[in-house]
Amino acid sequence: MTAAQLPPVAPEVTATLVEDLSPRLRKRLDAAVTKLGARPTHRDGDTVTIAVDDETELRLHAPGGVVATADAISCGCLLAPACVHRAAAACAAPTADPSPEPADRPDRSDRPERLDRPERPHRSDRTVPEIAPTTDPAPTLTPTPTPTPGPAASPEVASPAQRAAAEALWSAGAAVLEAGVDGAGAVTQAVLLRAAHTARLRQLPRAAGAALSVVTLLRAARAGDPSYRTADLVTALAELLGTAHRVGTASGAELAAVKGRARRPYSPDGSLRLYGLFTEPVVTDSGQGGARTWVAGSDGRLCTVGDVAPGGVGRALGVADRAVRLGDSALTHRELGRAGLAVSGATVSPDGRLGAGKGVKAVSAGGAAWTDPPLAALWETPPSEQAARALRSTSRYADPEGGGSDLLFLDVELLGAVGESGGTCLLALCEGGTVVRLTVADDDPALAHRDNLTLLAAAPGTRLRIIGRMVPALHPRLALLACSHPTGQGTIDLGFDRLRRADLPDPAAPVHLAPPQPESSGAHSPLYLLERRVEQTVPAGRAALGLLGDVTAETRRIRRAGLPTAAGLLAALCASAARRERDLFGRLLPADTDGFATYWLSAARYTAAVAESLCAAAWNPTPDR
């Protein structure tokens, strides 16, 4: 049995079942989850049956595809309903998203919108107090009374219930850091799920979503999922702790951003004339597959039309040749990438997704070449400005409602292949003498990315107009998505279309290779010394970090590189991990989990900010280059 074979279970259901277990059964829960994962399952309509043993069955009833109540999980063993099997099944199943909306599903904008108020995380009683600036009162110039203006409306602040919910999220996140992945079993995850459910009820969807992401990643890590990356869990934990921390201190517009929205709103946008750019395959680690077509408006604004659902890479290859779900258009995704649309009654989400409600009308229209208006303007913005905009979009802790695109539009000259620790990438020279590393967007052999990049690497000197996705790194780096055809005739969707050797220029033609660009100073930054300590905390927990020994040599090296703040954070983080106080009788007192979580969060956010700054600097050509 795998998690994918079980229906999603609502967070509050899992939390309730675990909370109802006796202390003795809680100790056995992780082993029960592992044992249940090896048992066969059978699906019959809305019910999934797990054979606990030869005589006992466990049933999960999921009307509508989600197990929404604790009673929907039933067990036939003698101890039921107080048995461990029901809780184990809930912990083994995926966590249901309380407000599911796949990122590339067309929006049904005729439905009423559900907008939650801004969310914001916090721990007001443990934060460093902020001192508001004071000003001297203006001198009285005349004794004559003047009208007193009415009191200005004070900005909205978090309610006591929201602060309490954020505090619970902080404590649950700090407990994960204390225990690490190895110690954050089903009971720890259930505490997070309960806190997430409470936060959702208190209109804090952003923090609740971060908590669910942490649980999902913890389960992936403990199950040995090959798609799991420690960096993803670091980001999710920092987002959870950072959002929870800010709930008690933010107000007004900042509070609204911290609270977030339960679903992405689509706003009416009138009539749009759209021009196709390219189509890319979408394949996720969770088994979703489909296609996303990028289009641009007459003003250069980017929008997407997507179709993503369970099915993996096979579905992605098939969906590309299906009609887009938008109005009455008969264009397929691949055709739209080279044609155009005229849309009336359009609705658009903050991240540029086009809605497909009943009021949206769309008909096919002519497209535009990448070298013609309005698309040509996308390539006129300097690469450094495009990179700065893309970095704002790809920032690990960017506002989810901030919008923006992570695409770059560049004119390049190919320089050839270069080896890396993770494989081979393609070097290209763009405006200002910046050398960019072009990588594959997806290494799945069923897609054309890798084969196309290999062929392009064999054609140094070729000049192309390309579209790529920003990959944050200490050097300019893009995932290559589309390019102009090497012969100058049309464009290539590098995930779907396959180049042939006959499409490339004559290899015998003389080639001018521009000199390689020197690496930026950030490429050798010792910032990784702090980053690795931040990441080491996640798998093994606080105590393991405290056993790593003296970090004086590391802090000295970081200071020599001009990063005194990083050095101070590293010293404070490791000291906090190792610190354990004793009472008057010499007994160890509980560790200061909140203090350690504060240092860890500061280090995680700092390293992310510095890495983004170094990435932006790498895209800025200097006079000596």
Backbone torsions as a table, in degrees:
resi	resn	phi	psi	omega
1	MET	NA	137.3	173.5
2	THR	-118.8	163.3	179.7
3	ALA	-59.0	-32.8	-178.2
4	ALA	-66.1	-20.6	-179.7
5	GLN	-82.9	-10.1	-179.8
6	LEU	-102.6	148.3	177.4
7	PRO	-72.4	149.9	177.5
8	PRO	-61.0	145.5	-179.8
9	VAL	-115.7	133.5	179.3
10	ALA	-59.7	141.5	-177.4
11	PRO	-54.8	-41.4	-176.9
12	GLU	-68.4	-26.9	178.0
13	VAL	-67.9	-48.4	178.0
14	THR	-59.6	-45.5	-179.3
15	ALA	-60.8	-42.6	-178.7
16	THR	-64.3	-44.2	-178.5
17	LEU	-64.5	-39.3	179.3
18	VAL	-70.8	-41.3	179.7
19	GLU	-62.5	-30.0	-177.9
20	ASP	-79.4	-8.5	179.6
21	LEU	-74.2	150.1	174.4
22	SER	-73.2	158.4	178.4
23	PRO	-54.4	-35.5	-179.4
24	ARG	-66.2	-42.0	-179.2
25	LEU	-73.1	-29.2	177.2
26	ARG	-62.5	-35.4	178.7
27	LYS	-67.2	-25.1	-179.3
28	ARG	-93.6	-2.0	-170.5
29	LEU	-64.6	-45.4	-177.8
30	ASP	-61.9	-40.9	177.8
31	ALA	-65.2	-36.6	179.4
32	ALA	-67.4	-37.0	177.5
33	VAL	-62.9	-45.6	179.2
34	THR	-62.5	-43.9	-179.4
35	LYS	-64.8	-40.7	-178.9
36	LEU	-65.4	-31.1	-179.8
37	GLY	-65.1	-18.1	-179.9
38	ALA	-94.5	-0.6	-176.8
39	ARG	-92.0	150.7	-179.3
40	PRO	-73.4	153.1	179.2
41	THR	-126.1	160.2	177.5
42	HIS	-143.8	133.3	179.7
43	ARG	-108.0	132.8	175.8
44	ASP	-135.5	95.4	-177.1
45	GLY	68.2	-122.6	-179.3
46	ASP	-89.0	4.1	-175.5
47	THR	-115.8	131.6	174.6
48	VAL	-111.2	129.2	-178.5
49	THR	-111.1	132.1	177.1
50	ILE	-113.0	129.8	177.5
51	ALA	-84.3	100.2	-179.4
52	VAL	-64.8	-42.8	171.9
53	ASP	-153.5	-165.9	-175.4
54	ASP	-67.0	-20.0	-175.0
55	GLU	-118.4	-10.5	-172.8
56	THR	-119.8	135.1	178.4
57	GLU	-122.1	147.5	177.9
58	LEU	-119.4	129.6	-175.5
59	ARG	-119.6	136.8	173.8
60	LEU	-117.0	114.2	-179.2
61	HIS	-98.4	121.0	-173.8
62	ALA	-128.3	72.4	175.1
63	PRO	-63.8	129.6	-176.2
64	GLY	81.8	5.3	175.7
65	GLY	91.5	-2.2	-177.1
66	VAL	-133.2	134.7	172.5
67	VAL	-78.4	108.2	-169.6
68	ALA	-102.9	-12.4	-179.9
69	THR	-136.2	157.0	179.5
70	ALA	-66.2	-32.2	-179.9
71	ASP	-67.8	-16.3	-179.4
72	ALA	-75.3	-7.4	174.6
73	ILE	-110.9	115.6	-177.0
74	SER	-126.0	149.0	-178.1
75	CYS	-130.0	146.1	-178.2
76	GLY	-96.6	9.9	-178.3
77	CYS	-78.2	167.8	-175.6
78	LEU	-67.8	-26.7	-177.5
79	LEU	-87.2	-8.1	-178.2
80	ALA	-61.7	146.0	4.4
81	PRO	-88.0	5.8	-177.5
82	ALA	-90.5	21.2	-177.3
83	CYS	-86.0	169.2	179.8
84	VAL	-82.1	-16.6	-173.2
85	HIS	-64.8	-39.7	-177.8
86	ARG	-64.4	-45.5	179.0
87	ALA	-65.9	-38.0	-179.7
88	ALA	-63.9	-40.4	178.6
89	ALA	-63.7	-42.1	178.8
90	ALA	-63.8	-38.6	-179.8
91	CYS	-72.5	-28.0	-179.9
92	ALA	-80.2	-22.5	-177.3
93	ALA	-82.2	158.1	175.3
94	PRO	-63.1	153.9	176.5
95	THR	-86.0	127.9	-179.4
96	ALA	-73.4	139.8	174.2
97	ASP	-80.1	121.6	-178.8
98	PRO	-58.9	-26.1	179.1
99	SER	-134.9	69.2	-173.6
100	PRO	-64.3	137.0	172.3
101	GLU	-157.9	92.8	-177.8
102	PRO	-51.6	140.9	-171.2
103	ALA	-60.0	-25.4	-177.1
104	ASP	-122.2	25.0	172.2
105	ARG	-83.2	138.0	175.6
106	PRO	-63.3	137.7	179.3
107	ASP	-77.7	139.1	171.7
108	ARG	-93.3	85.5	-168.4
109	SER	-74.8	-4.3	176.1
110	ASP	-78.4	-10.4	177.1
111	ARG	-77.3	149.1	177.3
112	PRO	-64.4	142.6	-178.1
113	GLU	-80.5	144.1	174.0
114	ARG	-110.9	103.8	-177.0
115	LEU	-112.1	122.5	175.6
116	ASP	-93.1	151.8	-178.5
117	ARG	-68.5	164.5	-179.2
118	PRO	-54.7	141.7	-179.3
119	GLU	-111.3	150.6	176.8
120	ARG	-158.2	134.9	-174.2
121	PRO	-84.9	154.8	178.6
122	HIS	-170.9	162.4	171.4
123	ARG	-145.7	75.8	-169.5
124	SER	-63.4	-33.1	-175.8
125	ASP	-79.8	-4.4	-179.2
126	ARG	-120.1	1.3	-177.7
127	THR	-88.0	159.0	174.8
128	VAL	-68.8	125.8	-176.7
129	PRO	-60.7	139.1	177.8
130	GLU	-94.8	131.4	-178.8
131	ILE	-97.0	115.7	-179.0
132	ALA	-72.1	141.7	178.7
133	PRO	-64.2	143.3	179.1
134	THR	-114.2	154.3	178.5
135	THR	-130.4	148.1	177.5
136	ASP	-71.5	142.5	177.8
137	PRO	-64.7	145.0	179.1
138	ALA	-66.8	140.8	-179.4
139	PRO	-67.0	147.4	178.4
140	THR	-81.2	120.3	-176.1
141	LEU	-93.8	-20.2	-178.1
142	THR	-154.4	144.5	179.1
143	PRO	-76.2	-6.7	-177.0
144	THR	-64.0	127.1	-179.7
145	PRO	-63.2	144.5	176.6
146	THR	-123.8	153.2	-178.8
147	PRO	-61.0	138.1	178.4
148	THR	-92.6	119.3	-179.8
149	PRO	-65.5	150.4	178.2
150	GLY	-64.7	155.3	-178.9
151	PRO	-63.6	134.9	178.2
152	ALA	-72.1	144.8	180.0
153	ALA	-63.4	126.7	-179.8
154	SER	-76.0	145.0	-179.7
155	PRO	-65.6	153.0	-179.4
156	GLU	-65.1	139.0	175.8
157	VAL	-125.2	165.3	-178.9
158	ALA	-67.5	144.1	177.7
159	SER	-77.3	162.1	176.4
160	PRO	-56.3	-36.9	179.2
161	ALA	-65.9	-38.0	178.1
162	GLN	-68.8	-38.5	177.1
163	ARG	-63.6	-40.5	179.1
164	ALA	-65.2	-40.3	178.5
165	ALA	-64.7	-40.7	178.2
166	ALA	-65.7	-37.5	178.3
167	GLU	-63.3	-38.6	178.1
168	ALA	-66.0	-38.7	177.2
169	LEU	-64.7	-43.1	178.7
170	TRP	-59.5	-47.6	-178.5
171	SER	-61.4	-40.6	179.5
172	ALA	-66.9	-40.1	177.3
173	GLY	-66.7	-40.5	178.1
174	ALA	-63.9	-34.0	178.2
175	ALA	-66.1	-34.5	176.7
176	VAL	-64.8	-43.8	177.1
177	LEU	-62.6	-38.2	179.7
178	GLU	-64.1	-43.0	-174.7
179	ALA	-87.5	-29.7	-173.4
180	GLY	75.8	172.6	-179.6
181	VAL	-58.3	-41.6	-176.6
182	ASP	-62.3	-31.7	-177.5
183	GLY	-101.0	-7.6	-177.5
184	ALA	-89.5	74.1	-178.4
185	GLY	-82.6	-159.4	-173.4
186	ALA	-62.2	-35.1	-178.9
187	VAL	-67.9	-45.6	177.3
188	THR	-61.3	-41.1	179.1
189	GLN	-65.1	-36.5	179.2
190	ALA	-64.4	-36.1	176.5
191	VAL	-62.9	-41.8	176.9
192	LEU	-62.9	-42.2	-179.3
193	LEU	-64.7	-39.8	177.3
194	ARG	-64.3	-43.1	178.9
195	ALA	-64.2	-37.9	178.6
196	ALA	-65.2	-42.0	179.8
197	HIS	-64.1	-43.4	178.4
198	THR	-62.8	-42.0	178.8
199	ALA	-63.1	-37.8	177.6
200	ARG	-62.4	-42.1	178.8
201	LEU	-66.7	-25.0	-179.5
202	ARG	-94.5	19.0	178.9
203	GLN	59.9	47.0	174.0
204	LEU	-124.2	62.7	-173.6
205	PRO	-66.6	-29.8	-178.8
206	ARG	-66.7	-47.0	179.4
207	ALA	-66.9	-38.2	178.4
208	ALA	-63.2	-42.1	178.1
209	GLY	-63.6	-37.3	177.6
210	ALA	-63.9	-39.3	179.1
211	ALA	-64.6	-40.7	178.5
212	LEU	-65.8	-35.9	176.7
213	SER	-63.4	-40.3	178.9
214	VAL	-62.4	-44.1	179.8
215	VAL	-62.0	-45.5	-179.8
216	THR	-59.8	-43.1	-179.4
217	LEU	-70.9	-36.1	176.2
218	LEU	-60.7	-43.2	179.7
219	ARG	-65.4	-39.7	178.6
220	ALA	-63.8	-41.4	-179.6
221	ALA	-65.4	-44.1	-177.2
222	ARG	-71.3	-25.2	179.1
223	ALA	-87.8	-3.3	-178.8
224	GLY	72.5	28.4	179.1
225	ASP	-60.0	124.6	-178.1
226	PRO	-64.9	-19.1	180.0
227	SER	-84.4	-7.1	-178.0
228	TYR	-71.0	137.9	175.1
229	ARG	-129.6	132.0	-179.7
230	THR	-58.3	-36.7	-179.1
231	ALA	-59.9	-33.2	178.7
232	ASP	-66.9	-40.2	179.1
233	LEU	-70.1	-35.2	174.9
234	VAL	-58.6	-47.5	-179.6
235	THR	-63.1	-44.4	-178.4
236	ALA	-64.8	-41.8	178.7
237	LEU	-65.5	-41.5	179.0
238	ALA	-66.3	-37.0	176.3
239	GLU	-64.7	-43.1	179.1
240	LEU	-62.2	-51.9	-177.4
241	LEU	-66.4	-41.2	-179.5
242	GLY	-65.2	-41.8	179.4
243	THR	-67.6	-44.2	179.2
244	ALA	-62.6	-36.6	-179.3
245	HIS	-64.5	-35.6	-172.4
246	ARG	-84.4	-13.2	-176.5
247	VAL	-59.0	-39.5	-176.2
248	GLY	-81.7	-10.1	-176.4
249	THR	-113.6	-20.2	-176.9
250	ALA	-81.4	160.5	177.1
251	SER	-152.6	163.0	176.3
252	GLY	58.8	-132.4	-176.4
253	ALA	-64.1	-35.7	178.8
254	GLU	-64.3	-39.9	177.9
255	LEU	-63.1	-39.9	178.9
256	ALA	-60.7	-41.3	179.2
257	ALA	-67.4	-37.1	-178.4
258	VAL	-71.6	-35.8	177.3
259	LYS	-67.8	-44.3	-179.6
260	GLY	82.5	-169.5	-179.4
261	ARG	-128.1	146.2	-179.8
262	ALA	-72.1	-26.9	174.9
263	ARG	-147.8	154.1	-177.0
264	ARG	-74.4	123.6	-178.1
265	PRO	-79.9	143.8	173.7
266	TYR	-105.0	127.5	-179.7
267	SER	-105.0	142.8	176.5
268	PRO	-59.7	140.7	-178.3
269	ASP	-134.2	16.7	175.1
270	GLY	65.9	-139.1	-177.9
271	SER	-99.9	137.0	-178.3
272	LEU	-129.3	140.6	170.5
273	ARG	-109.4	115.0	-171.8
274	LEU	-114.2	145.0	-179.0
275	TYR	-123.7	127.1	-176.8
276	GLY	-68.4	141.8	177.4
277	LEU	-110.3	-57.5	179.6
278	PHE	-170.8	169.8	177.1
279	THR	-124.9	136.1	179.2
280	GLU	-123.0	145.3	173.6
281	PRO	-73.5	147.5	176.5
282	VAL	-121.9	115.7	178.0
283	VAL	-132.4	120.8	-176.5
284	THR	-106.3	161.2	178.7
285	ASP	-66.3	-21.5	-178.6
286	SER	-85.0	4.0	177.0
287	GLY	96.7	4.6	176.7
288	GLN	-77.6	150.2	178.1
289	GLY	-150.9	151.8	179.3
290	GLY	168.6	-157.1	-178.0
291	ALA	-138.8	150.9	176.9
292	ARG	-131.2	124.7	178.8
293	THR	-106.5	129.9	179.4
294	TRP	-97.6	134.4	177.5
295	VAL	-132.3	160.1	178.8
296	ALA	-126.9	143.3	176.6
297	GLY	-83.0	177.0	180.0
298	SER	-62.3	-24.3	179.7
299	ASP	-93.4	5.4	179.1
300	GLY	88.4	-2.0	179.3
301	ARG	-69.1	136.9	-177.2
302	LEU	-92.9	138.5	176.0
303	CYS	-136.2	164.5	-179.9
304	THR	-132.1	149.9	171.4
305	VAL	-124.2	118.1	-174.6
306	GLY	-126.0	161.0	174.9
307	ASP	-147.1	98.9	-176.4
308	VAL	-129.2	131.9	180.0
309	ALA	-156.1	171.1	177.8
310	PRO	-55.8	138.9	-179.6
311	GLY	154.2	-14.5	176.2
312	GLY	65.6	-154.9	-173.2
313	VAL	-67.3	-30.1	178.3
314	GLY	-62.0	-42.1	178.1
315	ARG	-68.5	-37.3	179.3
316	ALA	-58.7	-42.5	-179.4
317	LEU	-68.0	-32.8	-179.6
318	GLY	-78.9	-38.8	-176.2
319	VAL	-65.1	-28.8	-177.8
320	ALA	-57.2	-26.9	-178.9
321	ASP	-105.7	17.5	173.7
322	ARG	-100.6	157.0	-179.3
323	ALA	-66.4	142.6	178.0
324	VAL	-68.9	148.7	179.8
325	ARG	-90.2	77.8	-178.4
326	LEU	-156.1	108.9	177.7
327	GLY	58.5	-143.7	-177.1
328	ASP	-100.2	15.2	-178.1
329	SER	-67.7	137.7	177.1
330	ALA	-101.1	5.2	-178.9
331	LEU	-69.0	140.6	170.7
332	THR	-80.4	170.5	179.1
333	HIS	-59.8	-44.8	-177.5
334	ARG	-67.7	-35.0	177.8
335	GLU	-69.2	-40.5	179.6
336	LEU	-63.0	-32.0	178.9
337	GLY	-62.5	-13.7	179.2
338	ARG	-125.1	3.7	-178.6
339	ALA	-121.0	-147.4	-179.0
340	GLY	-151.7	173.3	179.2
341	LEU	-140.1	146.5	168.5
342	ALA	-113.8	118.3	-172.5
343	VAL	-118.3	135.3	172.7
344	SER	-121.7	150.3	-175.9
345	GLY	66.1	30.1	-174.5
346	ALA	-67.3	147.0	170.3
347	THR	-126.3	139.5	-174.9
348	VAL	-135.3	136.3	177.5
349	SER	-83.6	166.4	179.1
350	PRO	-58.2	-28.2	179.6
351	ASP	-92.8	11.2	172.5
352	GLY	92.0	5.1	178.7
353	ARG	-75.6	134.3	179.6
354	LEU	-83.7	130.1	178.0
355	GLY	-78.2	160.0	-178.4
356	ALA	-130.2	45.3	178.6
357	GLY	-70.8	174.4	-176.8
358	LYS	-63.8	-27.1	-177.8
359	GLY	-83.9	-2.1	-177.7
360	VAL	-87.8	127.1	176.8
361	LYS	-117.4	136.8	-179.6
362	ALA	-145.8	136.4	176.8
363	VAL	-131.7	155.0	-179.5
364	SER	-66.9	147.4	178.3
365	ALA	-147.2	172.2	-179.7
366	GLY	-70.2	149.8	177.5
367	GLY	-95.6	-165.4	179.0
368	ALA	-143.6	144.6	175.6
369	ALA	-71.2	156.7	179.1
370	TRP	-64.0	-19.6	-178.6
371	THR	-94.0	-0.6	-178.0
372	ASP	-112.7	156.1	175.0
373	PRO	-63.8	150.0	-1.2
374	PRO	-89.0	-4.2	-174.1
375	LEU	-69.4	-33.4	-176.2
376	ALA	-57.4	-28.1	-178.4
377	ALA	-64.0	-23.6	-179.6
378	LEU	-64.7	-27.3	-178.9
379	TRP	-91.2	-1.6	-176.5
380	GLU	-87.4	-18.6	178.5
381	THR	-72.4	132.5	179.9
382	PRO	-56.2	144.5	-178.7
383	PRO	-54.9	-37.4	-178.6
384	SER	-63.9	-38.1	178.6
385	GLU	-70.3	-39.8	176.9
386	GLN	-62.7	-41.5	-179.5
387	ALA	-63.9	-40.3	179.5
388	ALA	-63.2	-41.0	178.0
389	ARG	-66.5	-42.5	179.7
390	ALA	-65.5	-36.8	179.1
391	LEU	-63.8	-37.2	176.8
392	ARG	-62.7	-32.0	-179.6
393	SER	-79.0	-36.6	-175.1
394	THR	-92.2	-1.7	-179.7
395	SER	-51.4	137.9	-177.3
396	ARG	-58.3	-30.0	-175.0
397	TYR	-121.3	35.1	179.2
398	ALA	-69.9	153.1	175.5
399	ASP	-61.7	122.7	-179.6
400	PRO	-58.1	-24.2	-179.9
401	GLU	-94.1	6.8	-174.0
402	GLY	-72.4	-20.7	-178.9
403	GLY	67.8	-156.8	-179.1
404	GLY	90.3	165.4	-176.9
405	SER	-122.5	150.3	177.6
406	ASP	-101.8	17.0	-179.0
407	LEU	-90.8	146.6	173.1
408	LEU	-122.2	144.1	-178.3
409	PHE	-119.3	110.5	-170.7
410	LEU	-130.3	148.4	166.6
411	ASP	-100.9	122.5	-172.9
412	VAL	-132.1	161.9	168.8
413	GLU	-116.6	124.0	-178.3
414	LEU	-70.8	137.3	-179.5
415	LEU	-108.6	-20.2	-178.9
416	GLY	122.5	177.8	-175.5
417	ALA	-85.5	154.5	174.8
418	VAL	-142.1	139.3	-179.4
419	GLY	-79.8	146.1	176.1
420	GLU	-134.2	171.5	179.5
421	SER	-63.9	-30.3	-179.1
422	GLY	-95.1	5.6	-178.5
423	GLY	138.1	-143.0	-177.7
424	THR	-121.2	141.2	174.2
425	CYS	-128.6	170.8	-176.2
426	LEU	-109.7	125.9	176.4
427	LEU	-86.6	139.9	178.1
428	ALA	-143.0	144.9	-179.7
429	LEU	-102.6	126.0	178.1
430	CYS	-118.2	-175.9	-174.6
431	GLU	-53.5	140.0	178.2
432	GLY	84.4	5.1	179.1
433	GLY	81.1	13.2	179.2
434	THR	-79.8	127.3	176.1
435	VAL	-93.9	124.7	-177.1
436	VAL	-110.2	139.6	173.8
437	ARG	-94.7	121.9	-179.2
438	LEU	-102.6	125.9	-177.8
439	THR	-120.4	168.6	177.8
440	VAL	-75.8	143.6	178.6
441	ALA	-77.8	-28.1	179.1
442	ASP	-154.0	127.7	-175.6
443	ASP	-89.4	8.1	179.3
444	ASP	-61.1	125.6	-176.4
445	PRO	-63.9	-18.7	178.2
446	ALA	-72.8	-20.1	178.1
447	LEU	-94.2	164.6	-172.2
448	ALA	-92.0	-0.9	-172.8
449	HIS	-54.4	-55.3	-173.1
450	ARG	-65.1	-44.5	-179.7
451	ASP	-62.6	-40.2	180.0
452	ASN	-66.8	-41.0	179.9
453	LEU	-64.9	-38.0	178.7
454	THR	-63.0	-41.5	178.9
455	LEU	-67.5	-42.0	179.8
456	LEU	-64.8	-32.8	179.1
457	ALA	-65.7	-21.0	179.5
458	ALA	-87.6	7.4	-178.2
459	ALA	-127.1	60.1	179.1
460	PRO	-62.4	147.2	-178.7
461	GLY	94.1	-14.3	179.4
462	THR	-70.2	136.0	177.8
463	ARG	-102.1	129.4	-176.4
464	LEU	-135.3	154.7	167.6
465	ARG	-101.9	123.0	-172.1
466	ILE	-125.0	160.9	170.5
467	ILE	-126.3	128.1	-179.6
468	GLY	-139.5	163.2	178.0
469	ARG	-102.5	131.3	179.7
470	MET	-57.6	130.3	172.1
471	VAL	-115.0	105.1	-178.3
472	PRO	-58.0	124.9	-179.9
473	ALA	-159.1	173.6	179.4
474	LEU	-80.6	2.6	174.9
475	HIS	-138.4	158.4	178.9
476	PRO	-60.4	127.6	-174.2
477	ARG	-150.5	134.6	179.1
478	LEU	-134.6	147.8	167.0
479	ALA	-90.4	117.4	-173.2
480	LEU	-75.5	125.9	-175.7
481	LEU	-112.5	-39.7	-177.0
482	ALA	-155.1	156.7	178.4
483	CYS	-152.9	161.6	172.7
484	SER	-69.3	152.6	179.9
485	HIS	-67.7	136.7	-178.3
486	PRO	-54.6	-25.7	178.0
487	THR	-84.4	-5.0	-178.4
488	GLY	86.6	2.5	-177.9
489	GLN	-104.8	98.4	176.0
490	GLY	82.7	-164.2	-176.5
491	THR	-131.0	164.5	-178.0
492	ILE	-123.7	123.9	169.4
493	ASP	-85.1	104.4	-167.1
494	LEU	-69.8	-12.5	175.4
495	GLY	-87.0	-23.5	-176.3
496	PHE	-113.9	-48.4	-177.7
497	ASP	-78.5	145.6	179.8
498	ARG	-115.1	122.3	175.0
499	LEU	-71.4	155.5	173.3
500	ARG	-119.6	159.0	179.5
501	ARG	-59.7	-30.8	179.5
502	ALA	-67.0	-18.7	179.7
503	ASP	-79.2	-13.7	-174.5
504	LEU	-90.0	155.5	177.6
505	PRO	-62.0	160.7	179.2
506	ASP	-60.1	119.4	-178.1
507	PRO	-63.5	-18.3	-179.5
508	ALA	-81.7	-9.6	-178.8
509	ALA	-66.7	146.4	179.1
510	PRO	-62.4	140.1	-175.8
511	VAL	-121.1	133.2	174.2
512	HIS	-103.1	116.0	178.8
513	LEU	-101.6	121.4	177.2
514	ALA	-70.4	147.4	-179.7
515	PRO	-63.3	142.7	179.1
516	PRO	-61.6	147.9	178.5
517	GLN	-82.7	135.4	176.0
518	PRO	-60.8	146.0	177.9
519	GLU	-68.1	146.2	178.1
520	SER	-69.5	159.6	179.7
521	SER	-61.8	-27.4	179.8
522	GLY	-66.7	-19.9	-178.2
523	ALA	-64.5	-20.6	179.9
524	HIS	-114.7	23.5	-177.8
525	SER	-68.5	137.1	176.3
526	PRO	-79.6	15.6	179.2
527	LEU	-57.5	-26.5	-178.8
528	TYR	-61.2	-23.2	179.3
529	LEU	-63.4	-36.4	175.5
530	LEU	-79.9	-39.3	-179.0
531	GLU	-59.6	-41.1	-176.8
532	ARG	-69.4	-31.4	176.1
533	ARG	-68.5	-37.9	176.5
534	VAL	-61.4	-44.6	-178.7
535	GLU	-72.0	-35.1	-179.0
536	GLN	-63.6	-26.5	-179.6
537	THR	-64.8	-37.5	-170.9
538	VAL	-65.3	-48.5	-178.3
539	PRO	-69.4	-38.7	-169.8
540	ALA	-111.1	-12.5	177.1
541	GLY	92.8	176.1	-174.8
542	ARG	-61.5	-45.5	-173.9
543	ALA	-60.2	-38.8	-179.6
544	ALA	-65.1	-37.2	177.6
545	LEU	-65.4	-35.0	179.9
546	GLY	-68.4	-16.5	-179.6
547	LEU	-93.3	1.7	-173.9
548	LEU	-76.2	-10.6	174.5
549	GLY	95.4	-168.3	-175.2
550	ASP	-71.2	136.9	-179.7
551	VAL	-115.6	20.2	-177.9
552	THR	-59.2	-44.2	-179.3
553	ALA	-62.2	-38.3	-179.8
554	GLU	-68.3	-43.8	179.9
555	THR	-65.4	-34.7	178.5
556	ARG	-64.8	-41.9	179.5
557	ARG	-64.4	-40.0	180.0
558	ILE	-65.8	-40.4	178.9
559	ARG	-63.6	-40.2	179.3
560	ARG	-62.1	-26.7	179.6
561	ALA	-84.0	3.4	177.6
562	GLY	84.1	27.1	-179.8
563	LEU	-124.1	67.2	-177.3
564	PRO	-65.0	-32.2	178.7
565	THR	-64.9	-42.3	177.9
566	ALA	-61.8	-41.2	179.0
567	ALA	-62.4	-43.4	178.7
568	GLY	-64.3	-39.7	179.0
569	LEU	-66.0	-39.3	179.3
570	LEU	-63.9	-45.5	179.8
571	ALA	-63.2	-43.4	-178.5
572	ALA	-68.0	-39.3	-179.5
573	LEU	-62.7	-48.7	-178.0
574	CYS	-68.7	-36.4	178.2
575	ALA	-66.0	-39.9	178.7
576	SER	-66.3	-36.1	179.4
577	ALA	-66.3	-34.5	-176.3
578	ALA	-88.7	-15.0	-172.7
579	ARG	-74.9	125.6	172.9
580	ARG	-139.2	120.0	179.7
581	GLU	-86.5	157.3	176.9
582	ARG	-121.5	152.5	177.3
583	ASP	-85.1	-173.7	-176.0
584	LEU	-63.9	-20.4	-179.6
585	PHE	-98.6	8.4	177.8
586	GLY	82.9	6.9	179.7
587	ARG	-83.4	142.8	179.5
588	LEU	-67.4	131.9	174.2
589	LEU	-86.0	159.2	177.9
590	PRO	-57.0	144.5	179.9
591	ALA	-66.9	152.8	178.5
592	ASP	-82.7	81.1	-176.3
593	THR	-66.1	-35.1	179.8
594	ASP	-67.3	-43.1	179.0
595	GLY	-63.7	-42.1	179.0
596	PHE	-65.2	-41.5	179.2
597	ALA	-61.7	-35.5	178.7
598	THR	-65.5	-44.9	178.0
599	TYR	-64.3	-41.9	-179.2
600	TRP	-63.8	-44.3	179.3
601	LEU	-61.6	-43.1	178.9
602	SER	-60.3	-43.3	-179.5
603	ALA	-66.8	-41.0	-179.2
604	ALA	-64.6	-45.6	-179.3
605	ARG	-69.2	-36.5	179.8
606	TYR	-64.7	-47.5	-178.5
607	THR	-62.8	-37.2	178.4
608	ALA	-64.3	-43.3	-178.9
609	ALA	-65.5	-42.5	-180.0
610	VAL	-67.9	-40.5	178.8
611	ALA	-61.0	-41.2	178.3
612	GLU	-66.7	-37.1	177.8
613	SER	-65.3	-42.0	178.6
614	LEU	-66.9	-35.8	177.3
615	CYS	-64.4	-44.6	178.3
616	ALA	-62.0	-39.1	179.9
617	ALA	-65.6	-33.7	-179.7
618	ALA	-65.7	-26.8	179.9
619	TRP	-85.6	-6.6	-179.4
620	ASN	-96.3	110.4	179.0
621	PRO	-65.0	141.0	177.8
622	THR	-104.9	157.9	-175.1
623	PRO	-56.8	-28.5	-175.5
624	ASP	-88.3	5.2	-179.7
625	ARG	-96.2	NA	NA
